[in-house]
C-alpha cells in the first residue's frame, strides 16, 4: 500500500508538472510574434480554438502539405493542411481576413466518392460531394458570394490554409480518457432552469456545472448530451479581469463561440453550449442568465469526498462574491 507521504509526493510532483506544462505552452499570439522573427512569413491568424497559417504561394496539394509540415510546430504539434470537421469551424475561417476571389486548398483528397475523409481520418460532413475520385477540396469567397466549397484537380496550384494537425477522435471514444463524470441529477432530468439555479443544483450534488476545456471534452459532451440541444456551461464573464473564465478557475483557453468571435468583454450574461444538428460539434453562446435551459453537472472521477467538498466550497465562495449581481453571472 502506498504511504500517505508517498501519495502526497506524487500529488505535488504531478502539480508541479502541470505548472511547468502550462508555463511552457505557447499562445497563438506568441507563436505569431516568434514566427515573424524567423523564416516563416507572418500571415498567421489566431482564433479561440486554433492557429491558422495562410501560405503566400500557390502550390499543388502535395507541395502544399510539405509547406505546412515544414512550419515550426505549435506546442509540439506539427502543421498540416487545415481540416474542417464542422460547419462552425468553416464559419470561423470565413470570418478571417482572406484574399477575395482566391481559392484555398483544404486538407481533403477524395480517394473514395462514397466515403471521403479528411487527412486526419475525420469524416467529411460539409455537404458538397466530389464528382469523381482523386479530386481535392477547396473554397473561395467574394464580397458578393459567401464561401463556396468545390472539388478540383489536386495538381492545380492553390493558396493553402495550414493548422496544427491533431488525429481525429470519434465522439464515441472521446470520453475514454477524460477524468470527469458528467450527469444530470435525476430530479432535474427534464427541468429547464436559470444559470444560478442550475449551478446550485449541481453544488447540492458536490459537483459543478459542466465545463468544456478541450476538444475531447467537447466531443464527449456532444456524444452524451447533444439531444438536449442547449444547456448551461460553467463559464462566466469576469468583468474585473476582462475575460471569460471557467468557474473552477481552470486556465484553459478553449472556446468555441457560435459566430467565431468572443462576445465583447463588457457583455453581461451566461454561457450555453448549443448543438444545432448532428453535423456539428456544438458552439458557445452568451445569453441572459435568467433564461431557462437544461444543464449538465460535472464531477472529477479521481476526486474523493474531501476533495469534492473543497472544490464545491471554493466555487461557492467565488460565486458568493457576486451574489447580489448573480442575475448576470459575473464576478466584479
VOLOLUM-395490 format. One line per 4 residues: number of its first residue (from 1); for each residue y, z, x of C-alpha. Coordinates in nm, 3 decimals, decimal comma. Each point is the difference from the previous one (the first is absolute). Layout:
NUM> Y:Z:X; ...
***
This chain:
1> 0,000:0,000:0,000; 0,344:-0,089:0,136; 0,209:0,308:0,075; 0,336:0,060:-0,163
5> 0,182:-0,048:0,333; -0,175:-0,330:0,065; 0,083:-0,121:-0,351; 0,361:0,102:0,053
9> 0,009:-0,187:0,332; -0,141:-0,311:-0,167; 0,264:0,017:-0,274; 0,280:0,044:0,256
13> -0,132:-0,288:0,212; -0,021:-0,227:-0,305; 0,352:0,098:-0,102; 0,137:-0,076:0,349
17> -0,182:-0,334:0,000; 0,166:-0,087:-0,330; 0,341:0,099:0,136; -0,055:-0,223:0,304
21> -0,122:-0,284:-0,224; 0,310:0,010:-0,222; 0,230:0,042:0,300; -0,149:-0,308:0,168
25> 0,007:-0,217:-0,312; 0,264:-0,270:0,020; 0,211:-0,086:-0,302; 0,061:-0,360:-0,096
29> 0,367:0,028:0,102; -0,101:0,137:0,342; -0,248:-0,285:0,042; 0,265:-0,256:-0,096
33> 0,248:0,152:0,248; -0,259:0,000:0,279; -0,108:-0,355:-0,083; 0,361:-0,111:0,035
37> -0,015:0,111:0,363; -0,326:-0,184:0,083; -0,129:-0,356:-0,007; -0,032:0,016:-0,380
41> 0,281:-0,167:-0,197; 0,130:0,245:-0,255; -0,047:-0,142:-0,351; -0,174:0,325:-0,103
45> 0,035:0,132:-0,354; -0,086:0,357:-0,102; -0,111:0,107:-0,347; -0,124:0,330:-0,140
49> -0,362:-0,092:0,064; -0,011:-0,254:0,284; 0,168:-0,184:0,286; 0,026:-0,379:-0,014
53> 0,069:-0,244:0,282; 0,130:-0,350:-0,080; -0,092:-0,255:0,267; 0,286:-0,213:0,135
57> -0,216:-0,313:0,041; -0,214:-0,212:-0,231; -0,369:-0,001:0,098; -0,346:-0,085:-0,131
61> -0,215:0,271:-0,160; -0,200:0,079:0,317; 0,304:-0,010:0,231; 0,190:0,223:-0,242
65> -0,282:0,257:0,006; 0,016:0,007:0,380; 0,378:0,050:-0,011; -0,042:0,296:-0,233
69> -0,283:0,151:0,203; 0,204:-0,028:0,322; 0,273:0,227:-0,139; 0,014:0,358:0,134
73> -0,215:0,220:-0,230; 0,172:0,225:-0,254; -0,133:0,356:0,045; -0,313:-0,143:0,155
77> -0,062:-0,253:-0,278; -0,014:-0,368:0,094; 0,206:-0,255:-0,194; -0,149:-0,295:-0,186
81> 0,105:-0,237:-0,277; 0,132:0,184:-0,303; -0,248:0,093:-0,273; 0,140:0,040:-0,352
85> -0,250:0,197:-0,205; 0,218:0,053:-0,309; 0,287:-0,148:-0,197; 0,209:0,306:0,094
89> -0,020:-0,086:0,370; 0,093:-0,362:-0,067; 0,299:0,125:-0,200; 0,102:0,217:0,297
93> -0,024:-0,287:0,248; 0,207:-0,242:-0,208; 0,284:0,256:-0,011; 0,028:-0,015:0,381
97> 0,258:-0,233:0,159; -0,206:-0,318:0,033; 0,093:-0,353:0,099; 0,038:-0,199:-0,320
101> -0,191:-0,322:-0,063; -0,242:0,085:0,284; -0,376:0,043:-0,026; -0,151:0,323:0,135
105> -0,361:0,015:0,109; -0,209:0,287:-0,143; -0,330:0,149:0,116; -0,243:-0,191:-0,219
109> -0,218:-0,301:0,079; -0,201:-0,112:-0,303; -0,347:-0,048:0,149; -0,142:0,037:-0,350
113> 0,175:-0,129:-0,313; -0,198:0,234:-0,222; 0,068:0,314:0,205; 0,304:-0,027:0,230
117> 0,070:0,314:0,204; 0,276:0,116:0,230; -0,063:0,020:0,376; -0,066:0,377:-0,027
121> -0,267:-0,051:-0,269; 0,215:0,093:-0,300; -0,056:-0,200:-0,321; 0,264:-0,253:-0,094
125> 0,163:0,090:-0,335; 0,332:-0,185:-0,010; -0,109:-0,269:-0,244; 0,065:-0,338:0,165
129> -0,343:-0,149:0,071; -0,078:-0,220:0,303; -0,074:-0,363:-0,104; -0,258:-0,040:0,279
133> -0,159:0,181:0,294; 0,174:0,037:0,336; 0,357:0,033:-0,124; 0,243:0,280:0,093
137> 0,233:0,200:-0,224; 0,377:-0,003:0,039; 0,308:0,065:-0,206; 0,358:-0,116:-0,028
141> 0,305:0,082:-0,210; 0,347:-0,139:-0,062; 0,313:0,138:-0,161; -0,104:-0,165:-0,327
145> -0,380:0,048:0,009; -0,181:0,330:0,064; -0,282:0,028:0,251; -0,266:-0,267:-0,048
149> -0,351:0,028:0,144; -0,168:-0,322:0,110; -0,303:-0,107:0,205; 0,043:-0,262:0,272
153> -0,169:-0,132:0,315; -0,032:0,273:0,262; 0,111:-0,227:0,287; 0,346:-0,058:-0,149
157> 0,254:0,206:0,203; 0,157:0,278:-0,205; 0,205:0,311:0,063; -0,213:0,313:-0,022
161> 0,018:0,363:-0,114; -0,190:0,256:0,209; -0,080:0,363:-0,077; -0,220:0,278:0,148
165> -0,353:-0,098:-0,102; -0,216:0,262:-0,170; -0,354:-0,054:-0,131; -0,044:-0,036:-0,374
169> -0,106:0,317:-0,179; -0,175:-0,058:-0,336; 0,144:0,245:-0,257; -0,353:0,124:-0,071
173> -0,025:0,118:0,363; 0,357:0,127:0,045; -0,082:0,358:-0,105; -0,280:0,048:0,254
177> 0,210:0,144:0,283; 0,281:0,162:-0,199; 0,011:0,379:0,033; 0,135:0,052:-0,348
181> -0,145:0,032:-0,347; 0,193:-0,157:-0,287; -0,048:0,124:-0,354; 0,159:0,041:-0,342
185> -0,033:0,350:-0,151; -0,237:-0,019:-0,296; 0,251:0,143:-0,246; 0,252:-0,270:0,104
189> -0,236:-0,300:0,002; 0,196:-0,190:-0,266; 0,336:0,174:0,035; 0,326:-0,163:0,108
193> 0,265:0,248:0,115; 0,314:0,028:0,215; -0,007:0,016:0,381; 0,077:0,373:0,008
197> -0,271:0,083:-0,256; -0,247:-0,221:0,187; 0,068:0,175:0,332; -0,034:0,340:-0,172
201> -0,334:-0,104:-0,152; -0,130:-0,100:0,345; 0,121:0,324:0,158; -0,192:0,198:-0,262
205> -0,308:-0,167:0,152; 0,111:0,096:0,355; 0,080:-0,367:0,055; 0,302:-0,230:0,010
209> 0,100:-0,334:-0,146; -0,178:-0,284:0,176; 0,165:-0,155:0,303; -0,057:-0,349:0,143
213> 0,059:0,019:0,373; -0,205:-0,300:0,116; -0,142:-0,330:-0,122; -0,345:0,160:-0,011
217> 0,124:0,274:-0,236; 0,177:-0,266:-0,206; -0,325:-0,195:-0,039; -0,199:0,313:-0,077
221> 0,231:0,099:-0,285; -0,002:-0,360:-0,124; -0,380:0,009:-0,015; -0,009:0,331:-0,186
225> 0,305:-0,004:-0,228; 0,133:-0,356:-0,045; -0,097:0,023:-0,367; 0,283:0,253:-0,049
229> 0,248:-0,281:0,079; 0,270:0,252:0,101; -0,004:0,359:0,126; 0,224:0,249:0,180
233> 0,002:0,032:0,381; 0,096:0,297:0,216; 0,297:-0,187:0,151; 0,353:0,138:-0,038
237> 0,348:-0,111:0,097; 0,135:0,252:0,252; 0,373:-0,059:-0,040; 0,103:0,240:0,278
241> -0,217:-0,181:0,257; 0,071:-0,338:-0,157; -0,362:-0,107:-0,026; -0,300:-0,006:-0,229
245> -0,263:0,249:0,110; -0,345:0,115:-0,109; -0,011:0,345:-0,159; -0,243:0,127:0,266
249> 0,255:-0,105:0,268; -0,237:-0,256:0,151; 0,208:-0,236:0,216; -0,186:-0,316:-0,096
253> 0,238:-0,293:-0,039; -0,238:-0,189:-0,231; 0,189:-0,132:-0,303; -0,078:-0,289:-0,232
257> 0,304:-0,046:-0,226; -0,043:-0,239:-0,291; 0,295:-0,221:0,089; -0,068:0,025:0,373
261> 0,303:0,217:0,069; 0,057:0,373:-0,009; 0,237:0,117:-0,277; 0,345:0,112:0,121
265> -0,022:0,348:0,155; 0,243:0,145:-0,254; -0,222:-0,108:-0,289; -0,133:0,284:-0,213
269> -0,348:-0,002:-0,145; -0,368:0,042:0,075; -0,258:-0,245:0,123; -0,296:-0,154:-0,182
273> -0,260:-0,246:0,123; -0,063:-0,301:-0,223; -0,313:-0,215:-0,015; 0,115:-0,297:-0,211
277> -0,321:-0,202:0,040; -0,337:-0,016:0,175; 0,149:-0,250:0,245; 0,241:0,257:0,145
281> -0,046:0,317:0,202; 0,288:0,181:-0,166; 0,363:0,067:0,083; 0,250:0,290:-0,010
285> 0,277:0,020:-0,258; 0,287:0,248:-0,046; 0,034:0,119:-0,361; 0,160:0,284:-0,197
289> -0,184:0,326:0,071; -0,006:0,086:-0,371; -0,204:-0,308:-0,088; -0,357:0,068:-0,106
293> -0,279:-0,139:0,217; -0,357:0,073:0,100; -0,053:0,188:0,324; -0,263:0,048:0,269
297> -0,042:0,314:0,212; -0,107:0,013:0,364; -0,182:0,270:0,192; -0,106:-0,001:0,366
301> -0,380:0,002:0,018; 0,002:0,177:0,336; 0,225:0,277:-0,125; -0,136:0,348:-0,087
305> 0,138:0,225:-0,273; 0,253:0,168:0,229; 0,118:-0,339:0,127; 0,041:-0,125:-0,358
309> 0,200:0,306:-0,102; 0,222:-0,035:0,307; 0,060:-0,369:-0,070; 0,075:0,070:-0,366
313> 0,241:0,281:0,088; 0,177:-0,221:0,254; 0,046:-0,281:-0,253; 0,109:0,250:-0,265
317> 0,261:0,147:0,234; 0,142:-0,344:0,079; 0,023:-0,094:-0,365; 0,147:0,338:-0,097
321> 0,309:-0,082:0,207; 0,084:-0,271:-0,249; -0,129:0,158:-0,321; 0,340:-0,017:-0,171
325> 0,017:-0,366:0,091; -0,366:-0,083:-0,050; 0,067:-0,249:-0,277; 0,088:-0,246:0,275
329> -0,279:0,122:0,230; 0,211:0,011:0,310; 0,067:0,253:0,273; 0,361:0,083:0,075
***
